[in-house]
Amino acid sequence: MPDASPLPRPSAPPARGAYDAVIVGGGHNGLVAAAYLARAGRSVLVLERLARTGGAAVSHAAFPGVAARLSRYAYLVNLLPQRIVRDLGLRLELRKRPFSSYTPAVRGGRATGLLVGGGEARTRESFARLTGSDREFEAWRRFYAMTRRVAVRVFPTLIEPLPTRAELRRRVADDAAWEALFERPLGEAVEAAFDDDLVRGVVLTDALIGTFAAAHDPSLRQNRCFLYHVIGGGTGDWDVPVGGMGAVTDALADAARSAGAEIVTGHEATAVATDGRAAEVRFRTAEAEGRVGAEQVLVGAAPGELARLLGEEPPPAAEGAQFKVNMLLTRLPRLRDADADPREAFAGTFHVAEGYRELEDAYRQAAGGRLPATPPCELYCHSLTDPSILSPELAARGHQTLTVFGLHTPARLFAADNDAARSALLDATVAALEEHLAEPLAACLARDADGRPCVEARTPLDLERELGLPGGNIFHRELAFPYAQPGSEGRWGVETGHANVLLCGAGAVRGGGVSGVPGHNAAMAALGW
């Protein structure tokens, strides 16, 4: 639902009374659609409710008086096809992280951990040090060779017309991989491939990002989440956007404007009326109300918001399940694992309380109505790979950003008292991290101009209030497998019950993540391709 808070001061009103296409929402997908349509010669208007474009993919100076621009809500890029970058001429740099992950552990009373990355020899050595043999490393290689084969075959289909299930299975051409990822609960494949509890947990985490599920959930929602997290770019790599996530959406906005699209901010769409051939979009600003005509309307908001705009029955309510924390440190904390260099451990994904049994315990606690006692989470330091988000002065003094993404925190757990639950979960999350630190995190926190620690936390309800994400769901609704359900989604997976209204946001089939895929696909549908 839209934010009930006052609208920001609007930009100039729309220059025309009617357009070939009106796009509701200036998030990254809406901007992709706008750029493609404008490049095709269509007149395009983008209506954005907030004071700036980008939606959740923005950079923000989160702490007063501190010259650090954090990727506040979305952090890494995995699913953005290079074809979109090339088609739109985006001036954008995505940088590889030098390490994939580090997971601290205690074995035999000794602090240790698993470092993945830095070359095959170092990764093999780290597996052997943790598990006592090469067995888990070889299993890791086999498992991710399988996911890479699937990625190479599935990823290109995301910006093609939506295949049927049978067509995609033929494309995958690997019955064992199809069974493991598309047919059976992911926990079965993880348990068959790996013996070590910590290794199993590291693998499972990609199935739980913003997704509240158990490893053996029969709905396979964990499988769908896992698939999208391992197919990006045909490699599954997660890359750092140089300049922060705002650099991605700024490049998209520049591409849309350069192609001739008109973007107005502080303009909230309030209703869409259509007869299937022509449409009218009503909007409001802080100063007035207005309306604009359109041959086609593309909606970048969630499916529930699309239903509200059309005056239709909404789909089942979505629910988010993540806890986001942004921090600025004066330096990285020292680790209890004496063999681990913090600059390596935090350069990739730093897993906390994400062993296989720990993840299942946290899920059961949350499903029972309690915040996890030891919240599973993963951390990442953007500034180690891209220090440009810090001022030269902060970078020279050794400051670093630190972002936390917590799992198994469904929105329902915050409904009674969001502020109290947020505070309690933040304390528990920091305590879980400090189990693996050689010093208190507070000793490393920077302070803002008012002397307050540079820490901000966001629950699913905060994301709903600030960004309009339904239930704080970062995917707008449950993810879907990237194939057509019989008789439902149409050629591109963006179609609605109205011929000239398309869904171009994350709630489209093949949506979710910073990908631009729904925006591309909605533009292709609008152009009749």
C-alpha positions in Angstrom: 0.0 0.0 0.0 1.2 3.6 -0.5 2.8 5.5 2.3 0.2 7.5 4.2 2.8 10.2 5.1 2.6 13.6 3.3 3.9 13.6 -0.3 7.2 15.4 -1.0 7.2 18.7 -2.9 6.5 17.7 -6.5 8.6 18.3 -9.5 7.1 20.1 -12.5 3.8 18.5 -13.6 3.5 16.3 -16.7 4.1 18.4 -19.8 1.3 16.7 -21.8 -2.3 15.5 -21.2 -1.7 12.1 -22.8 1.2 9.7 -23.6 1.7 6.5 -25.4 2.7 4.9 -22.1 2.4 5.9 -18.5 4.6 4.0 -16.0 3.5 3.9 -12.4 6.6 3.9 -10.2 10.2 5.0 -10.9 12.0 2.1 -9.4 14.7 0.4 -11.4 12.2 -1.8 -13.3 10.0 1.2 -14.2 13.1 3.0 -15.4 14.2 0.1 -17.6 10.7 0.0 -19.2 10.7 3.7 -19.7 14.1 3.7 -21.4 13.2 0.8 -23.8 9.9 2.4 -24.8 11.3 5.9 -25.3 14.1 4.4 -27.4 11.4 2.8 -29.5 9.9 6.2 -30.2 7.0 6.1 -27.7 6.1 9.1 -25.6 6.6 8.0 -22.0 5.7 9.5 -18.6 7.0 8.0 -15.3 5.0 8.9 -12.2 7.1 8.5 -9.0 5.5 9.0 -5.5 8.8 9.7 -3.7 11.1 12.7 -4.1 13.6 10.6 -6.1 13.7 7.7 -8.4 15.1 4.3 -7.7 12.7 2.7 -5.3 14.6 0.3 -3.1 17.7 0.5 -5.2 19.1 3.7 -3.9 22.1 5.2 -2.1 21.6 7.3 0.9 23.6 9.4 3.4 22.0 7.5 6.3 23.8 9.2 9.2 23.7 13.0 9.7 27.0 14.8 9.1 28.7 11.6 7.9 29.9 11.6 4.2 29.1 8.0 3.5 26.4 7.0 0.9 25.1 3.5 1.8 23.1 1.2 -0.4 20.3 1.4 2.0 17.8 -1.4 1.0 19.4 -3.4 -1.8 23.1 -4.1 -2.0 24.5 -6.4 -4.7 23.7 -7.1 -8.4 23.3 -10.6 -9.7 20.4 -10.8 -12.1 20.9 -7.7 -14.3 21.5 -9.1 -17.8 24.4 -7.6 -19.8 22.0 -7.3 -22.7 20.0 -4.6 -20.8 23.2 -2.8 -19.9 24.3 -2.8 -23.6 20.9 -2.0 -25.1 20.4 1.0 -22.9 24.0 2.2 -23.0 24.3 2.2 -19.2 27.4 3.8 -17.7 27.8 1.4 -14.9 30.6 -0.6 -13.3 30.0 -3.8 -11.4 33.0 -5.1 -9.5 33.7 -8.7 -8.5 34.2 -9.4 -4.8 37.5 -11.0 -4.1 36.0 -13.6 -1.7 32.6 -15.3 -1.8 32.0 -15.9 1.9 33.4 -16.5 5.3 31.5 -18.5 8.0 33.0 -18.5 11.5 32.7 -21.6 13.7 33.9 -23.2 16.8 35.3 -26.7 16.4 36.9 -28.6 19.3 36.7 -25.5 21.5 38.8 -23.6 18.9 37.6 -20.6 16.9 37.9 -21.3 13.2 35.9 -20.7 10.0 35.3 -21.5 6.4 36.7 -19.1 3.8 35.4 -19.5 0.2 37.3 -17.6 -2.5 40.8 -16.4 -3.0 41.5 -19.2 -5.4 40.8 -22.9 -5.5 43.9 -23.8 -3.4 42.9 -21.5 -0.5 39.2 -22.7 -0.6 40.3 -26.4 -0.6 42.6 -25.7 2.3 39.9 -23.9 4.3 37.4 -26.8 3.8 40.1 -29.3 4.9 41.0 -27.3 8.0 37.3 -27.1 9.0 36.1 -30.6 8.2 39.3 -32.7 8.3 39.3 -33.9 4.7 38.7 -32.9 1.1 35.3 -34.7 1.0 33.1 -31.6 1.5 35.2 -29.5 -0.9 34.8 -32.0 -3.6 31.0 -32.2 -2.9 30.9 -28.3 -3.0 32.6 -28.4 -6.4 30.1 -31.0 -7.8 27.1 -29.2 -6.4 28.0 -25.8 -7.8 29.1 -27.2 -11.1 25.5 -28.5 -11.3 24.0 -25.1 -10.4 26.3 -23.4 -13.0 25.1 -25.7 -15.7 21.5 -24.8 -14.9 22.4 -21.1 -14.7 24.0 -21.0 -18.1 20.8 -22.6 -19.6 18.1 -20.8 -17.6 19.5 -17.2 -17.2 19.2 -16.3 -20.9 15.5 -17.2 -20.9 14.7 -14.5 -18.3 14.5 -11.9 -21.1 12.9 -14.2 -23.7 9.2 -15.0 -24.0 8.1 -17.0 -21.0 8.8 -20.7 -21.7 6.4 -23.5 -20.7 7.6 -25.8 -17.9 8.3 -28.5 -20.5 10.3 -26.1 -22.7 12.4 -25.0 -19.7 13.0 -28.6 -18.7 14.2 -29.4 -22.2 16.5 -26.4 -22.0 18.0 -27.5 -18.7 18.6 -31.0 -20.2 19.7 -32.5 -16.9 17.1 -34.7 -15.2 19.0 -34.9 -11.9 19.4 -31.1 -11.6 15.8 -30.5 -12.6 14.6 -33.0 -9.9 16.9 -31.4 -7.3 16.0 -27.7 -8.0 12.5 -27.8 -9.5 10.7 -30.9 -8.2 11.9 -31.9 -4.7 12.4 -29.8 -1.5 15.9 -28.3 -1.6 16.8 -29.8 1.7 16.9 -33.3 0.1 19.6 -32.2 -2.4 21.6 -30.4 0.3 21.6 -33.3 2.7 22.5 -35.8 0.0 25.4 -33.7 -1.2 27.0 -32.6 2.1 27.7 -34.1 5.5 28.9 -31.1 7.5 26.2 -29.0 9.2 27.9 -25.7 8.6 28.5 -26.4 4.9 24.9 -27.4 4.5 23.8 -24.2 6.2 26.0 -22.0 3.9 24.4 -23.6 0.9 20.8 -23.3 2.2 21.1 -19.5 3.0 20.6 -18.7 -0.7 17.1 -20.3 -0.4 16.1 -18.1 2.5 16.8 -14.5 1.4 13.6 -12.6 2.1 11.9 -16.0 2.1 10.4 -17.6 5.2 10.6 -21.4 4.6 12.1 -24.6 6.0 14.6 -26.6 4.0 11.9 -29.3 3.4 9.0 -27.0 2.8 6.7 -28.8 0.4 5.6 -25.5 -1.3 9.2 -25.3 -2.7 9.3 -21.6 -2.1 12.9 -22.2 -0.8 13.7 -23.8 -4.2 12.4 -20.8 -6.1 14.4 -18.4 -4.0 17.5 -20.5 -4.3 17.2 -20.7 -8.1 17.2 -17.0 -8.6 20.2 -16.6 -6.3 22.4 -19.0 -8.2 21.6 -18.3 -11.9 22.5 -14.6 -12.2 24.7 -13.9 -15.1 25.0 -17.6 -15.8 27.5 -17.8 -12.9 25.6 -17.0 -9.7 28.2 -14.3 -8.9 27.0 -11.3 -6.8 28.7 -8.1 -7.8 29.3 -4.8 -6.2 27.8 -1.7 -8.0 30.6 0.9 -7.9 29.2 4.1 -6.4 26.5 2.2 -4.6 23.1 0.9 -5.7 22.1 4.5 -6.4 24.6 4.5 -9.3 22.6 1.7 -11.0 19.3 3.6 -10.8 20.9 6.9 -11.6 22.3 5.4 -14.8 18.8 4.0 -15.7 17.1 7.4 -15.1 19.7 9.1 -17.2 19.1 6.5 -20.0 15.4 7.0 -19.8 15.6 10.8 -19.9 18.2 10.7 -22.7 15.8 8.6 -24.8 13.0 11.2 -24.2 11.1 9.8 -21.3 9.6 12.3 -18.9 10.0 11.6 -15.2 8.0 13.4 -12.5 8.5 12.9 -8.8 6.2 13.6 -5.9 3.4 12.3 -8.1 1.4 9.4 -6.6 -0.8 7.4 -8.9 -4.2 6.9 -7.2 -6.3 5.0 -9.8 -6.2 3.5 -13.3 -9.2 3.2 -15.5 -9.1 1.3 -18.8 -11.4 -0.2 -21.4 -8.5 -2.3 -22.8 -7.7 0.2 -25.6 -7.2 3.5 -23.8 -6.5 4.3 -20.2 -6.6 7.2 -17.7 -4.3 7.4 -14.7 -5.3 9.7 -11.9 -2.6 11.1 -9.6 -2.1 13.4 -6.7 0.7 15.6 -5.4 1.1 17.6 -2.2 -0.5 20.5 -4.0 -3.2 19.2 -6.4 -4.8 16.2 -8.1 -4.6 15.5 -11.8 -5.1 12.9 -14.6 -3.3 11.9 -17.7 -4.3 9.7 -20.6 -2.4 6.7 -21.9 -2.6 4.1 -24.6 -0.8 1.7 -22.2 -0.1 1.7 -18.5 2.9 -0.2 -17.0 2.8 -0.6 -13.2 6.0 -1.1 -11.3 4.2 -1.5 -7.9 3.3 -4.8 -6.3 0.4 -6.9 -7.6 -1.7 -5.8 -4.6 -1.2 -2.2 -5.4 -2.1 -2.8 -9.1 -5.4 -4.3 -7.9 -6.0 -1.3 -5.7 -5.4 1.1 -8.6 -7.8 -0.8 -10.8 -10.4 -1.1 -8.1 -10.2 -4.9 -8.2 -10.0 -7.7 -5.6 -6.4 -7.8 -4.3 -4.3 -11.1 -4.3 -3.4 -12.8 -1.0 -1.4 -10.5 1.2 2.4 -10.8 0.9 4.8 -11.0 3.8 8.4 -10.1 4.0 10.9 -12.0 6.2 14.1 -10.0 6.5 15.8 -7.7 8.9 18.2 -5.0 7.5 20.9 -3.2 9.4 23.3 -0.6 8.0 26.4 0.5 10.0 29.4 2.6 9.5 32.6 1.5 11.4 35.8 3.4 12.1 37.6 0.0 11.4 36.7 -3.6 10.9 36.4 -5.6 14.1 39.0 -8.2 15.0 37.9 -11.9 14.8 38.3 -14.7 17.3 39.5 -16.9 14.4 43.2 -16.0 14.5 43.7 -17.4 11.0 41.1 -15.0 9.5 41.9 -11.6 8.1 38.9 -9.3 8.6 39.5 -7.6 5.3 39.0 -11.0 3.6 36.3 -12.3 5.9 34.0 -9.3 5.4 34.8 -8.8 1.7 32.4 -11.5 0.8 29.3 -12.7 2.7 30.0 -13.2 6.4 27.6 -15.8 7.7 26.4 -15.7 11.4 24.4 -18.5 13.1 23.7 -20.0 9.7 24.5 -23.6 10.3 21.9 -26.0 9.0 20.4 -26.9 12.4 20.7 -23.2 13.5 18.6 -22.1 10.5 16.0 -24.8 11.2 15.8 -23.8 14.8 15.4 -20.2 13.9 12.6 -21.1 11.5 10.8 -23.1 14.1 11.0 -20.3 16.7 9.7 -17.7 14.2 6.9 -20.0 13.0 5.9 -20.4 16.6 5.6 -16.6 17.0 8.9 -15.7 18.6 11.9 -13.8 17.3 14.8 -16.2 16.8 16.9 -16.4 20.0 20.1 -16.4 17.9 19.1 -14.6 14.7 20.7 -16.0 11.6 22.2 -13.2 9.4 24.8 -12.4 6.8 27.0 -9.3 6.6 28.9 -7.7 3.9 31.3 -4.7 3.6 30.7 -2.7 0.4 33.5 -0.3 1.0 36.2 -3.1 0.9 35.5 -3.6 -2.8 34.3 -0.1 -3.6 35.6 2.7 -1.3 34.1 5.4 -3.5 30.9 5.4 -1.4 33.0 7.0 1.4 34.5 10.5 1.3 38.2 10.5 0.8 38.7 11.6 4.4 36.7 8.7 5.8 38.4 6.2 3.5 41.8 7.5 4.4 41.0 7.1 8.1 40.0 3.4 7.5 36.2 3.7 7.9 34.2 0.8 6.5 30.5 0.2 5.9 28.8 -3.0 7.2 25.4 -4.2 6.1 23.4 -7.0 7.8 20.7 -9.0 6.2 18.7 -11.1 8.8 16.7 -14.2 8.0 13.6 -15.8 9.4 12.0 -12.6 10.7 8.5 -12.5 9.2 6.5 -9.3 9.4 4.0 -11.0 11.7 6.6 -10.9 14.5 6.6 -7.1 14.5 2.9 -6.5 14.3 2.3 -6.0 18.1 5.1 -3.5 18.7 7.4 -2.8 15.8 9.8 -0.5 17.7 10.3 -2.9 20.6 10.7 -5.9 18.3 13.2 -4.0 16.2 15.3 -3.0 19.2 15.2 -6.6 20.7 16.2 -8.1 17.3 19.0 -5.7 16.8 20.5 -6.5 20.2 20.2 -10.2 19.6 21.8 -9.9 16.1 24.7 -7.9 17.4 25.2 -10.5 20.2 25.2 -13.3 17.7 27.9 -11.5 15.7 29.9 -10.8 18.8 30.2 -14.5 19.5 32.8 -14.5 16.7 34.5 -11.2 17.4 37.5 -10.6 19.6 36.1 -7.2 20.7 32.7 -5.5 21.2 31.2 -4.2 18.0 30.5 -0.9 19.8 34.3 -0.2 19.9 34.3 0.0 16.1 31.2 2.0 15.5 31.5 5.5 14.0 29.3 8.3 15.4 27.2 10.8 13.5 27.3 14.6 13.9 25.0 14.3 17.0 27.3 11.7 18.7 25.0 8.8 18.0 26.3 5.4 16.9 26.0 5.0 13.1 23.5 2.1 13.1 20.1 1.9 11.5 17.7 -1.1 11.4 14.7 -1.8 9.3 12.0 -4.4 9.8 9.6 -5.7 7.2 7.0 -3.2 8.5 9.5 -0.3 8.1 10.1 -1.3 4.5 6.3 -1.4 3.9 6.0 2.1 5.4 9.0 3.7 3.7 8.8 2.0 0.3 5.3 0.6 -0.1 6.6 -3.0 -0.2 3.6 -5.2 0.8 4.2 -6.7 4.2 7.8 -5.6 3.6 8.2 -8.3 1.0 11.3 -7.4 -1.1 10.0 -9.5 -4.0 6.4 -8.0 -3.9 5.0 -11.5 -3.6 6.3 -15.1 -3.4 8.8 -15.8 -6.2 7.6 -18.0 -9.1 9.6 -20.5 -11.1 10.6 -18.9 -14.4 8.1 -20.7 -16.6 4.5 -20.2 -17.5 1.7 -21.6 -15.5 -1.0 -22.9 -17.9 -3.4 -20.1 -19.0 -2.2 -17.5 -16.6 0.7 -15.1 -17.4 0.7 -14.6 -21.1 3.7 -14.4 -23.5 6.1 -12.4 -21.2 4.8 -13.1 -17.7 3.8 -9.4 -17.2 0.3 -9.4 -18.6 -2.9 -8.6 -16.6 -6.6 -9.1 -17.2 -6.5 -5.8 -19.2 -4.9 -5.8 -22.7 -3.2 -2.4 -22.2 -2.2 -2.7 -18.5 1.1 -4.5 -17.8 3.0 -5.4 -14.6 6.6 -4.2 -14.8 7.6 -4.6 -11.1 9.2 -7.4 -9.1 5.8 -9.1 -8.7 5.9 -10.1 -12.4 6.9 -13.7 -13.2 10.8 -13.7 -13.2 10.8 -10.6 -11.0 12.7 -10.0 -7.8 16.2 -8.7 -7.2 17.8 -5.8 -9.0 17.5 -7.2 -12.4 15.5 -5.0 -14.7 14.0 -8.2 -16.1 10.3 -7.3 -15.5 10.9 -3.8 -16.9 12.5 -5.2 -20.0 9.8 -7.9 -20.4 6.9 -5.4 -19.9 8.5 -3.1 -22.5 8.7 -6.0 -25.0 5.1 -6.9 -24.3 4.0 -3.2 -24.8 5.9 -3.1 -28.1 4.2 -6.3 -29.3 7.3 -8.4 -29.5 
